[in-house]
């Protein structure tokens, strides 16, 4: 999915009009429209705001699958906590499948600190 398609997809998934997204980003509707038709691209500061607003990483913004499409918000929140990950691994029977899924999902978790990422990966070993 192109950047323009991804912005439009994420906006529509929230149920927002271009004007609403523009207001949240403190920009003009015409700017959002230009992004969505591929005439312009958001600058680095605007990309950061988009990622923060949609709770995604830049990798997802540039065409990856949004984590919130794969997982519920509760699971996303829990996966950011190493203690919750350990509880998940202890309480489920098929631990290897869970470990593999967690490793794959880590790339999609926005703003996960390096310490938490290392802690979660250590639990999955």
N, C-alpha and C positions, 0 to 999 in steps of 0.2 A: 504494500500500500504506500503510495507517495505521501510526502509530508502534507500536501494540500488535502488529500483524501482523508488522512488521519485526523487533521484538525477538524474537518467537517464531521467526520464520524464521531469523534469524541464529544463535540458540541451537541450534535443531534441526540447522542445517547443520554446526555444530561437533560434533554428536552428544552434546550435554550435556543433562542433565535440569535442571529449574528449580533444584533444590537445588545442583547443581554451579555453575551461573551465579551463584546467590546467594553461594556460598562464595567464588568468585573476586572478587565485588564487595564482599565483607564486609557482606552484608545478609541478610535473611531470605528464605526460599523464598516466604513469603506476599507479600512485597513484589514479587518477580518475577512471581508469579501475578497480582497486581493490575494490574501493567503490561500483561501479556499479554491480559487480558480487558478492558482499557480502563477499569478503575475508577479507576486513578491513573496518573500519568506520572512518570517519573524527574525529580528536580530537576536543576539545572544541573551540580552536581558528579557526580551519578550518570550523567548523559548523557555527561560527559567520560570517566568510567571505562568506560562501555559502548563508546564510540568507540575508546578506547585498546585495550580488550580485543579488539574485533573488527577493529581496524586500518582504521577507516572514518572519514569526516568526519561532522559533524552533519547536513550536507545529505543524505548517504546514509542516515543513521539515520532521518531524517524523510521517507523515501519514495523516495530515489533508488536507482538500481541499484548494488549493491555492485561496486566495481572488481574485487574478487577473484572475482566471478562472471564478469566479462568477460575477465580476463587471468590468466595464471599468476603465482604469486608471484615467479618469476624475472624476468618482464617488468616487473611492478610495481616491483621493486627496481631494475632497470636504468633504468627511466624516471625514477627520482629522481636519476640521475647524468647531468648534461649531456654528459659525455664519452661515455658509453654511447649516448646519443641521437644524437650526431654519428656514432658508428660505425655505428649502425643506418641512418642516412640515407645514409651513404657506401656501404654494402654492399648496399643493396636497389635494384632497378631502378625500381619505381614510387614514387618519393619523395613525390609529391603526396598519394597515398593515405595513406602513413605519416604525413606531416605533419598531415593532417586528423585522423587517428586520435589522434595524440599530443595535439593541441589539445583534442579532445573529452575525452580521458582525464584531462587535468590537473585538472579539477574533482573527480575522484574520488580523487586521490592524497592520503592523509592526511598532515598535518603537513609538507608540502613547503615549504621556506623560500621567502620571496619572491625571494631571490637566485637560487635554483635554478630557480624558476618562470620568472623573466625570462630566464635563460640558455637554458632549453629553448625558450621562445617565440621567442627571437632566432634559434635554429638553425632553427626551422620557417618562418621568413620567406623 
